[in-house]
Amino acid sequence: MSCPNCGRDTQQAYRPFCSKRCADLDLANWFNGSYAVPSVEPEDPEDAPQGAGETPLRPH
């Protein structure tokens, strides 16, 4: 298996990365927003369209 950041062979202690540096760089990319999980929800709930047929969510 190769490191997703630099392509070198992985080290067991840092798997799936080759080193602490590559693991930290990947974590930094998540923290600064370089990586993002796509969403279909609007960023601001107030901007969401309000349909007449929508049923409000009720807690169980």
N, CA, C and O atoms as a GROMACS GRO file, in nm:
protein
  240
    1MET      N    1   0.086  -0.117   0.000
    1MET     CA    2   0.000   0.000   0.000
    1MET      C    3   0.091   0.124   0.000
    1MET      O    4   0.195   0.125   0.066
    2SER      N    5   0.051   0.224  -0.072
    2SER     CA    6   0.131   0.347  -0.079
    2SER      C    7   0.058   0.462  -0.010
    2SER      O    8  -0.064   0.465  -0.002
    3CYS      N    9   0.136   0.555   0.039
    3CYS     CA   10   0.085   0.673   0.109
    3CYS      C   11   0.001   0.757   0.012
    3CYS      O   12   0.045   0.785  -0.099
    4PRO      N   13  -0.120   0.797   0.053
    4PRO     CA   14  -0.204   0.878  -0.035
    4PRO      C   15  -0.149   1.019  -0.059
    4PRO      O   16  -0.188   1.084  -0.156
    5ASN      N   17  -0.058   1.066   0.026
    5ASN     CA   18  -0.002   1.201   0.008
    5ASN      C   19   0.119   1.202  -0.083
    5ASN      O   20   0.126   1.283  -0.176
    6CYS      N   21   0.216   1.112  -0.057
    6CYS     CA   22   0.342   1.121  -0.131
    6CYS      C   23   0.373   0.998  -0.216
    6CYS      O   24   0.463   1.002  -0.300
    7GLY      N   25   0.300   0.888  -0.195
    7GLY     CA   26   0.320   0.770  -0.277
    7GLY      C   27   0.424   0.672  -0.225
    7GLY      O   28   0.441   0.565  -0.284
    8ARG      N   29   0.494   0.704  -0.114
    8ARG     CA   30   0.592   0.611  -0.057
    8ARG      C   31   0.520   0.495   0.010
    8ARG      O   32   0.399   0.500   0.032
    9ASP      N   33   0.596   0.389   0.043
    9ASP     CA   34   0.539   0.275   0.115
    9ASP      C   35   0.494   0.318   0.253
    9ASP      O   36   0.558   0.400   0.318
   10THR      N   37   0.382   0.262   0.298
   10THR     CA   38   0.328   0.299   0.428
   10THR      C   39   0.406   0.233   0.541
   10THR      O   40   0.469   0.129   0.522
   11GLN      N   41   0.400   0.295   0.657
   11GLN     CA   42   0.458   0.240   0.779
   11GLN      C   43   0.343   0.199   0.870
   11GLN      O   44   0.244   0.272   0.882
   12GLN      N   45   0.354   0.083   0.932
   12GLN     CA   46   0.246   0.030   1.015
   12GLN      C   47   0.199   0.131   1.120
   12GLN      O   48   0.079   0.143   1.144
   13ALA      N   49   0.291   0.202   1.182
   13ALA     CA   50   0.255   0.296   1.289
   13ALA      C   51   0.170   0.413   1.239
   13ALA      O   52   0.097   0.473   1.318
   14TYR      N   53   0.178   0.447   1.111
   14TYR     CA   54   0.108   0.564   1.057
   14TYR      C   55   0.009   0.528   0.948
   14TYR      O   56  -0.037   0.616   0.875
   15ARG      N   57  -0.024   0.404   0.934
   15ARG     CA   58  -0.109   0.358   0.826
   15ARG      C   59  -0.236   0.438   0.816
   15ARG      O   60  -0.298   0.461   0.919
   16PRO      N   61  -0.279   0.481   0.703
   16PRO     CA   62  -0.235   0.450   0.567
   16PRO      C   63  -0.126   0.543   0.516
   16PRO      O   64  -0.102   0.549   0.396
   17PHE      N   65  -0.060   0.616   0.605
   17PHE     CA   66   0.043   0.711   0.564
   17PHE      C   67   0.182   0.653   0.586
   17PHE      O   68   0.198   0.548   0.650
   18CYS      N   69   0.282   0.720   0.532
   18CYS     CA   70   0.420   0.673   0.544
   18CYS      C   71   0.490   0.730   0.666
   18CYS      O   72   0.589   0.675   0.713
   19SER      N   73   0.439   0.842   0.719
   19SER     CA   74   0.506   0.908   0.830
   19SER      C   75   0.407   0.996   0.906
   19SER      O   76   0.295   1.020   0.861
   20LYS      N   77   0.450   1.041   1.022
   20LYS     CA   78   0.367   1.132   1.101
   20LYS      C   79   0.344   1.262   1.024
   20LYS      O   80   0.237   1.322   1.032
   21ARG      N   81   0.446   1.305   0.951
   21ARG     CA   82   0.433   1.428   0.873
   21ARG      C   83   0.319   1.419   0.772
   21ARG      O   84   0.236   1.509   0.764
   22CYS      N   85   0.313   1.309   0.695
   22CYS     CA   86   0.206   1.294   0.597
   22CYS      C   87   0.070   1.281   0.665
   22CYS      O   88  -0.030   1.333   0.614
   23ALA      N   89   0.065   1.212   0.779
   23ALA     CA   90  -0.061   1.202   0.854
   23ALA      C   91  -0.106   1.340   0.901
   23ALA      O   92  -0.224   1.373   0.893
   24ASP      N   93  -0.012   1.419   0.952
   24ASP     CA   94  -0.045   1.554   0.999
   24ASP      C   95  -0.088   1.645   0.885
   24ASP      O   96  -0.178   1.727   0.902
   25LEU      N   97  -0.024   1.632   0.769
   25LEU     CA   98  -0.064   1.713   0.654
   25LEU      C   99  -0.206   1.680   0.610
   25LEU      O  100  -0.283   1.769   0.575
   26ASP      N  101  -0.240   1.553   0.613
   26ASP     CA  102  -0.377   1.512   0.578
   26ASP      C  103  -0.477   1.568   0.678
   26ASP      O  104  -0.582   1.619   0.638
   27LEU      N  105  -0.446   1.560   0.806
   27LEU     CA  106  -0.535   1.613   0.909
   27LEU      C  107  -0.552   1.764   0.893
   27LEU      O  108  -0.662   1.817   0.908
   28ALA      N  109  -0.444   1.833   0.862
   28ALA     CA  110  -0.451   1.978   0.840
   28ALA      C  111  -0.542   2.012   0.722
   28ALA      O  112  -0.613   2.112   0.726
   29ASN      N  113  -0.540   1.929   0.618
   29ASN     CA  114  -0.629   1.953   0.504
   29ASN      C  115  -0.775   1.942   0.544
   29ASN      O  116  -0.859   2.016   0.493
   30TRP      N  117  -0.807   1.850   0.635
   30TRP     CA  118  -0.945   1.841   0.684
   30TRP      C  119  -0.980   1.964   0.766
   30TRP      O  120  -1.089   2.020   0.752
   31PHE      N  121  -0.888   2.006   0.853
   31PHE     CA  122  -0.916   2.121   0.941
   31PHE      C  123  -0.932   2.251   0.864
   31PHE      O  124  -1.016   2.333   0.900
   32ASN      N  125  -0.853   2.272   0.758
   32ASN     CA  126  -0.862   2.400   0.687
   32ASN      C  127  -0.968   2.400   0.576
   32ASN      O  128  -0.984   2.500   0.507
   33GLY      N  129  -1.039   2.288   0.559
   33GLY     CA  130  -1.149   2.284   0.463
   33GLY      C  131  -1.108   2.243   0.323
   33GLY      O  132  -1.190   2.253   0.231
   34SER      N  133  -0.985   2.198   0.303
   34SER     CA  134  -0.944   2.152   0.170
   34SER      C  135  -1.021   2.027   0.129
   34SER      O  136  -1.050   2.007   0.011
   35TYR      N  137  -1.054   1.945   0.227
   35TYR     CA  138  -1.137   1.827   0.202
   35TYR      C  139  -1.276   1.860   0.256
   35TYR      O  140  -1.290   1.928   0.358
   36ALA      N  141  -1.376   1.812   0.189
   36ALA     CA  142  -1.512   1.833   0.237
   36ALA      C  143  -1.600   1.718   0.190
   36ALA      O  144  -1.581   1.664   0.080
   37VAL      N  145  -1.694   1.681   0.271
   37VAL     CA  146  -1.791   1.579   0.236
   37VAL      C  147  -1.907   1.651   0.169
   37VAL      O  148  -1.965   1.742   0.229
   38PRO      N  149  -1.944   1.612   0.046
   38PRO     CA  150  -2.052   1.682  -0.023
   38PRO      C  151  -2.186   1.665   0.050
   38PRO      O  152  -2.212   1.562   0.112
   39SER      N  153  -2.267   1.767   0.040
   39SER     CA  154  -2.397   1.766   0.105
   39SER      C  155  -2.501   1.826   0.012
   39SER      O  156  -2.470   1.913  -0.069
   40VAL      N  157  -2.623   1.779   0.023
   40VAL     CA  158  -2.732   1.835  -0.056
   40VAL      C  159  -2.812   1.937   0.026
   40VAL      O  160  -2.901   2.004  -0.026
   41GLU      N  161  -2.779   1.948   0.154
   41GLU     CA  162  -2.847   2.043   0.241
   41GLU      C  163  -2.792   2.184   0.218
   41GLU      O  164  -2.672   2.199   0.196
   42PRO      N  165  -2.876   2.286   0.224
   42PRO     CA  166  -2.825   2.423   0.213
   42PRO      C  167  -2.740   2.456   0.335
   42PRO      O  168  -2.761   2.401   0.443
   43GLU      N  169  -2.643   2.544   0.317
   43GLU     CA  170  -2.553   2.579   0.426
   43GLU      C  171  -2.628   2.650   0.538
   43GLU      O  172  -2.602   2.625   0.656
   44ASP      N  173  -2.721   2.735   0.504
   44ASP     CA  174  -2.800   2.807   0.603
   44ASP      C  175  -2.943   2.753   0.601
   44ASP      O  176  -3.010   2.765   0.498
   45PRO      N  177  -2.992   2.694   0.710
   45PRO     CA  178  -3.128   2.638   0.710
   45PRO      C  179  -3.236   2.740   0.677
   45PRO      O  180  -3.343   2.702   0.628
   46GLU      N  181  -3.211   2.867   0.703
   46GLU     CA  182  -3.311   2.969   0.670
   46GLU      C  183  -3.324   2.989   0.520
   46GLU      O  184  -3.426   3.040   0.474
   47ASP      N  185  -3.222   2.949   0.443
   47ASP     CA  186  -3.228   2.961   0.298
   47ASP      C  187  -3.299   2.842   0.232
   47ASP      O  188  -3.324   2.843   0.112
   48ALA      N  189  -3.333   2.742   0.311
   48ALA     CA  190  -3.398   2.623   0.256
   48ALA      C  191  -3.540   2.659   0.211
   48ALA      O  192  -3.609   2.734   0.279
   49PRO      N  193  -3.582   2.606   0.096
   49PRO     CA  194  -3.719   2.634   0.050
   49PRO      C  195  -3.820   2.568   0.143
   49PRO      O  196  -3.800   2.456   0.188
   50GLN      N  197  -3.926   2.638   0.170
   50GLN     CA  198  -4.033   2.586   0.255
   50GLN      C  199  -4.149   2.543   0.167
   50GLN      O  200  -4.219   2.627   0.111
   51GLY      N  201  -4.169   2.414   0.157
   51GLY     CA  202  -4.278   2.362   0.075
   51GLY      C  203  -4.404   2.341   0.158
   51GLY      O  204  -4.396   2.315   0.278
   52ALA      N  205  -4.520   2.352   0.094
   52ALA     CA  206  -4.648   2.335   0.164
   52ALA      C  207  -4.666   2.191   0.208
   52ALA      O  208  -4.733   2.166   0.308
   53GLY      N  209  -4.608   2.096   0.134
   53GLY     CA  210  -4.629   1.955   0.164
   53GLY      C  211  -4.526   1.897   0.258
   53GLY      O  212  -4.527   1.777   0.284
   54GLU      N  213  -4.437   1.978   0.309
   54GLU     CA  214  -4.334   1.926   0.398
   54GLU      C  215  -4.392   1.898   0.536
   54GLU      O  216  -4.467   1.980   0.590
   55THR      N  217  -4.356   1.784   0.591
   55THR     CA  218  -4.397   1.749   0.725
   55THR      C  219  -4.284   1.783   0.820
   55THR      O  220  -4.172   1.736   0.801
   56PRO      N  221  -4.311   1.863   0.924
   56PRO     CA  222  -4.203   1.896   1.016
   56PRO      C  223  -4.154   1.772   1.090
   56PRO      O  224  -4.233   1.681   1.119
   57LEU      N  225  -4.025   1.768   1.119
   57LEU     CA  226  -3.969   1.655   1.191
   57LEU      C  227  -4.007   1.665   1.338
   57LEU      O  228  -3.999   1.772   1.399
   58ARG      N  229  -4.049   1.553   1.394
   58ARG     CA  230  -4.085   1.551   1.535
   58ARG      C  231  -3.992   1.456   1.609
   58ARG      O  232  -3.962   1.348   1.557
   59PRO      N  233  -3.946   1.493   1.726
   59PRO     CA  234  -3.862   1.401   1.803
   59PRO      C  235  -3.943   1.282   1.849
   59PRO      O  236  -4.064   1.291   1.869
   60HIS      N  237  -3.876   1.172   1.866
   60HIS     CA  238  -3.945   1.050   1.909
   60HIS      C  239  -3.966   1.049   2.055
   60HIS      O  240  -4.023   0.953   2.108
   0.00000   0.00000   0.00000
